[in-house]
Amino acid sequence: MGAVEERVAALGLTLPETPAPVAAYRPAVLDGSRVYVSGQLPFVAGRLPEVGHVGELVGLVTPQRARELARLCALNAVAAIASVVGELDRVQRVVKVTGFVSSDPSFTGQPGVVDGASELLGEVFGEAGVHARSAVGVAALPLGAPVEVEVIAHVRD
């Protein structure tokens, strides 16, 4: 077990099986020294624990819950990276994260939601997990997911 896997275990986390694609794509692709991770939904054991739009109004997914779901997306992204590179210690830098938040029209707190993913990546990879990022509000996401996260990482040979 490498240092990154030990950090994952110390956080009380277990890398899940890489979620199966919901359409015609691969969860992650290694291209030279870059891993491109497809948008990851917050699947837990093959299902979404929550669906709907994020916002402050009654009946919506709360921003705090969406932040937790973004963490799950990031954990699934780490699993996808591992599926193509094997040893997570090969990750030299998480370069870019893009988070999509299925937002109620009045909701503007997308950066706070996507912080859940960014923080998880920092906890897992340390300084190498600090990245550039975009947090985007969208009208809808696949399967009704409240949040989706994609990642680009640089790996050593």
Residue frames as qw, qx, qy, qz and C-alpha x, y, z in Angstrom:
[[0.000, 0.890, 0.456, 0.000, 0.00, 0.00, 0.00],
 [0.431, 0.408, -0.004, 0.805, 1.39, 3.38, -1.02],
 [0.155, -0.146, -0.397, 0.893, 1.37, 6.62, 0.97],
 [0.366, -0.090, -0.204, -0.903, -1.75, 7.95, -0.76],
 [0.643, -0.262, -0.661, -0.283, -3.69, 4.74, -0.10],
 [0.452, -0.229, -0.653, 0.562, -2.54, 4.91, 3.54],
 [0.072, 0.037, 0.160, -0.984, -3.83, 8.50, 3.73],
 [0.536, -0.200, -0.468, -0.673, -7.18, 7.35, 2.30],
 [0.640, -0.288, -0.707, 0.085, -7.39, 4.63, 4.96],
 [0.304, -0.145, -0.488, 0.806, -6.36, 7.09, 7.72],
 [0.272, -0.071, -0.068, -0.957, -9.26, 9.33, 6.65],
 [0.469, 0.160, 0.743, -0.449, -11.58, 6.38, 7.28],
 [0.630, 0.513, -0.119, -0.570, -12.34, 6.07, 3.58],
 [0.643, -0.018, 0.732, 0.223, -12.29, 3.14, 1.22],
 [0.180, 0.338, -0.509, -0.771, -11.81, 3.58, -2.50],
 [0.751, 0.282, 0.409, -0.434, -14.99, 2.33, -4.16],
 [0.601, 0.229, 0.655, 0.396, -15.14, 0.24, -7.28],
 [0.025, -0.177, 0.307, 0.935, -14.89, 2.57, -10.25],
 [0.527, 0.449, 0.451, -0.563, -18.47, 3.49, -11.09],
 [0.497, 0.290, 0.716, 0.395, -19.66, 2.04, -14.38],
 [0.016, 0.081, -0.266, -0.961, -20.23, 4.62, -17.13],
 [0.425, 0.475, 0.587, -0.500, -23.84, 5.66, -17.69],
 [0.621, 0.727, 0.007, -0.293, -23.23, 6.09, -21.46],
 [0.892, 0.358, 0.022, 0.277, -20.56, 5.46, -24.14],
 [0.149, 0.844, -0.393, 0.334, -17.30, 6.60, -22.48],
 [0.721, -0.027, -0.569, 0.396, -14.61, 5.43, -20.07],
 [0.491, -0.821, -0.259, 0.132, -14.43, 6.61, -16.45],
 [0.275, -0.840, 0.311, 0.350, -10.79, 7.69, -16.95],
 [0.825, 0.521, 0.001, 0.221, -8.23, 7.77, -19.72],
 [0.558, -0.609, 0.270, 0.495, -4.46, 7.90, -19.31],
 [0.625, 0.746, 0.089, 0.213, -2.87, 9.94, -22.11],
 [0.464, 0.567, -0.369, 0.571, 0.88, 10.22, -21.61],
 [0.297, 0.013, -0.631, 0.717, 1.39, 11.88, -18.25],
 [0.369, -0.098, 0.142, -0.913, -2.21, 13.07, -17.89],
 [0.009, 0.333, 0.940, -0.074, -5.26, 11.30, -16.53],
 [0.328, -0.138, -0.182, -0.917, -8.56, 12.70, -17.73],
 [0.082, 0.239, 0.906, -0.340, -11.39, 11.63, -15.43],
 [0.186, -0.457, -0.613, -0.617, -14.88, 11.75, -16.87],
 [0.387, -0.435, 0.152, -0.799, -17.53, 13.51, -14.83],
 [0.314, -0.089, -0.911, 0.251, -18.13, 11.46, -11.70],
 [0.528, -0.547, -0.246, -0.602, -21.51, 11.37, -9.99],
 [0.271, -0.486, 0.632, -0.539, -21.88, 10.74, -6.26],
 [0.827, -0.056, -0.487, -0.275, -22.62, 7.03, -6.62],
 [0.334, -0.432, 0.748, -0.378, -22.50, 4.87, -3.50],
 [0.438, 0.020, 0.896, -0.069, -22.72, 1.14, -4.18],
 [0.174, 0.226, 0.789, 0.544, -24.08, 1.83, -7.66],
 [0.047, -0.771, -0.610, -0.174, -26.83, 4.25, -6.70],
 [0.094, 0.509, -0.077, 0.852, -27.27, 7.97, -6.15],
 [0.259, -0.321, -0.739, 0.533, -27.95, 8.69, -2.46],
 [0.111, 0.671, 0.353, -0.642, -29.79, 11.89, -3.38],
 [0.345, 0.391, 0.553, 0.650, -31.26, 13.51, -6.49],
 [0.010, -0.896, -0.439, 0.068, -32.55, 16.97, -7.27],
 [0.309, 0.754, -0.035, 0.579, -31.53, 20.59, -7.56],
 [0.535, -0.230, -0.425, 0.693, -29.36, 22.37, -5.01],
 [0.039, -0.606, -0.121, -0.785, -30.59, 25.48, -3.25],
 [0.002, -0.133, 0.589, -0.797, -31.78, 27.11, -0.06],
 [0.598, -0.140, -0.083, -0.785, -35.52, 26.54, -0.53],
 [0.645, -0.110, 0.663, -0.364, -37.52, 23.77, 1.12],
 [0.879, 0.346, 0.279, -0.170, -37.55, 20.57, -0.94],
 [0.567, 0.736, -0.362, 0.075, -34.15, 21.19, -2.54],
 [0.859, -0.063, -0.271, 0.430, -30.86, 19.46, -1.79],
 [0.331, -0.928, 0.008, 0.173, -29.17, 21.67, 0.79],
 [0.378, 0.820, -0.410, 0.131, -25.80, 23.22, -0.05],
 [0.381, -0.581, 0.694, -0.191, -24.20, 21.32, 2.86],
 [0.843, 0.077, 0.524, -0.097, -25.57, 17.99, 1.62],
 [0.714, 0.699, -0.029, 0.030, -24.46, 18.84, -1.93],
 [0.028, 0.812, -0.569, 0.126, -20.97, 19.57, -0.56],
 [0.634, -0.293, 0.704, -0.132, -20.92, 16.05, 0.98],
 [0.841, 0.419, 0.338, -0.054, -22.04, 14.63, -2.37],
 [0.432, 0.846, -0.311, 0.035, -19.23, 16.52, -4.14],
 [0.337, -0.604, 0.715, -0.100, -16.83, 14.73, -1.76],
 [0.793, 0.086, 0.598, -0.077, -18.27, 11.43, -2.95],
 [0.680, 0.732, 0.009, -0.034, -17.78, 12.52, -6.55],
 [0.118, 0.824, -0.549, 0.075, -14.13, 13.27, -5.80],
 [0.576, -0.346, 0.734, -0.104, -13.66, 9.90, -4.07],
 [0.827, 0.389, 0.404, -0.045, -15.09, 8.23, -7.17],
 [0.467, 0.852, -0.236, 0.015, -12.69, 10.30, -9.29],
 [0.234, -0.669, 0.702, -0.067, -9.75, 9.07, -7.18],
 [0.753, 0.007, 0.654, -0.075, -10.96, 5.49, -7.76],
 [0.727, 0.672, 0.140, -0.034, -11.13, 6.20, -11.50],
 [0.160, 0.850, -0.502, 0.022, -7.56, 7.53, -11.44],
 [0.494, -0.425, 0.754, -0.086, -6.41, 4.40, -9.60],
 [0.841, 0.289, 0.436, -0.135, -8.13, 2.22, -12.20],
 [0.699, 0.705, -0.035, 0.112, -5.81, 3.53, -14.94],
 [0.205, 0.788, -0.503, 0.288, -2.57, 4.27, -13.07],
 [0.778, -0.102, -0.584, 0.211, -2.57, 1.53, -10.43],
 [0.545, -0.316, -0.413, 0.657, -0.47, 3.14, -7.70],
 [0.025, -0.942, -0.317, -0.110, -1.94, 6.48, -6.56],
 [0.503, -0.665, 0.139, 0.534, 1.52, 7.62, -5.47],
 [0.513, 0.222, 0.475, 0.679, 2.13, 8.19, -9.21],
 [0.063, 0.895, 0.378, 0.228, -0.11, 11.28, -9.02],
 [0.494, 0.025, -0.143, 0.857, 2.19, 14.31, -8.97],
 [0.104, 0.166, 0.144, -0.970, -0.50, 16.96, -9.17],
 [0.260, 0.666, 0.697, -0.053, -4.25, 17.31, -9.47],
 [0.280, 0.078, 0.281, 0.915, -4.21, 19.93, -12.20],
 [0.310, -0.102, -0.174, -0.929, -7.83, 20.91, -12.75],
 [0.102, 0.357, 0.889, -0.268, -11.22, 20.17, -11.23],
 [0.287, -0.161, -0.309, -0.892, -14.51, 21.14, -12.82],
 [0.094, 0.280, 0.859, -0.419, -17.63, 20.86, -10.68],
 [0.274, -0.285, -0.500, -0.770, -21.15, 21.04, -12.01],
 [0.106, 0.200, 0.733, -0.641, -23.99, 21.80, -9.61],
 [0.109, -0.506, -0.733, -0.441, -27.61, 21.20, -10.61],
 [0.134, -0.136, -0.380, 0.905, -28.84, 24.51, -9.27],
 [0.083, 0.789, 0.579, -0.186, -32.12, 26.12, -8.43],
 [0.388, 0.712, 0.202, 0.549, -32.21, 29.36, -10.47],
 [0.255, -0.926, 0.046, -0.276, -31.76, 31.46, -7.32],
 [0.841, -0.466, 0.122, 0.247, -28.74, 29.48, -6.03],
 [0.421, 0.844, -0.281, 0.179, -25.29, 31.06, -6.46],
 [0.520, -0.693, 0.488, -0.104, -23.25, 29.04, -3.96],
 [0.929, 0.322, -0.183, -0.001, -21.69, 26.61, -6.45],
 [0.360, 0.620, -0.590, 0.371, -18.10, 27.29, -5.26],
 [0.439, -0.441, 0.591, -0.514, -18.99, 26.24, -1.71],
 [0.946, 0.065, 0.158, -0.274, -20.54, 23.02, -2.96],
 [0.814, 0.480, -0.287, 0.154, -17.52, 22.11, -5.10],
 [0.108, -0.712, 0.585, -0.372, -15.26, 22.85, -2.11],
 [0.868, -0.243, 0.362, -0.238, -16.32, 19.39, -0.89],
 [0.920, 0.355, 0.006, 0.168, -14.47, 17.82, -3.84],
 [0.353, 0.768, -0.351, 0.403, -11.49, 20.16, -3.59],
 [0.445, -0.651, 0.489, -0.373, -11.04, 19.50, 0.12],
 [0.959, -0.080, 0.264, -0.068, -11.20, 15.72, -0.35],
 [0.790, 0.528, -0.117, 0.290, -8.52, 15.87, -3.05],
 [0.056, 0.780, -0.432, 0.450, -6.33, 17.97, -0.77],
 [0.707, -0.475, 0.434, -0.295, -6.79, 15.51, 2.10],
 [0.973, 0.127, 0.190, 0.040, -5.95, 12.55, -0.14],
 [0.764, 0.463, -0.005, 0.449, -3.04, 13.97, -2.15],
 [0.509, -0.548, -0.100, 0.656, -1.74, 16.68, 0.19],
 [0.024, -0.650, 0.181, 0.738, -0.09, 19.62, -1.58],
 [0.107, -0.066, 0.797, 0.591, -0.32, 17.68, -4.87],
 [0.093, 0.559, 0.824, 0.027, -4.11, 17.84, -4.52],
 [0.042, 0.700, 0.175, -0.691, -4.24, 21.65, -4.70],
 [0.426, 0.305, 0.691, 0.498, -5.61, 22.52, -8.15],
 [0.183, 0.062, -0.206, -0.959, -7.18, 25.04, -10.50],
 [0.151, 0.374, 0.894, -0.194, -10.96, 24.82, -10.55],
 [0.288, -0.169, -0.302, -0.893, -14.26, 25.85, -12.07],
 [0.144, 0.315, 0.843, -0.412, -17.63, 25.57, -10.30],
 [0.201, -0.044, -0.478, -0.854, -20.58, 25.84, -12.66],
 [0.478, 0.251, 0.592, -0.598, -24.31, 25.93, -12.06],
 [0.142, 0.022, -0.793, -0.592, -26.35, 23.89, -14.54],
 [0.623, -0.108, -0.090, -0.769, -30.05, 23.22, -15.15],
 [0.950, -0.127, 0.121, -0.259, -29.79, 19.43, -14.83],
 [0.048, -0.570, 0.817, 0.072, -27.27, 16.59, -14.53],
 [0.530, 0.086, -0.796, -0.281, -27.42, 12.92, -15.58],
 [0.485, -0.282, -0.823, 0.087, -29.86, 10.76, -13.63],
 [0.378, -0.829, -0.262, -0.318, -30.97, 13.80, -11.61],
 [0.703, -0.191, -0.326, 0.602, -27.67, 14.00, -9.70],
 [0.180, -0.956, -0.171, 0.159, -27.19, 17.21, -7.70],
 [0.130, -0.859, 0.429, 0.246, -23.45, 17.42, -8.46],
 [0.928, 0.299, 0.067, 0.212, -20.84, 16.06, -10.89],
 [0.290, -0.839, 0.376, 0.267, -17.06, 16.42, -10.75],
 [0.877, 0.422, -0.051, 0.223, -14.39, 15.87, -13.41],
 [0.526, -0.747, 0.303, 0.271, -10.64, 15.86, -12.77],
 [0.713, 0.616, -0.272, 0.197, -7.40, 16.18, -14.71],
 [0.678, -0.672, 0.268, 0.129, -4.28, 14.85, -12.99],
 [0.432, 0.723, -0.539, 0.032, -0.59, 14.75, -13.88],
 [0.928, -0.325, 0.182, -0.008, 1.18, 11.44, -13.17],
 [0.085, -0.700, 0.680, 0.202, 4.78, 10.30, -13.25],
 [0.724, 0.308, -0.567, -0.244, 5.90, 7.33, -15.30]]
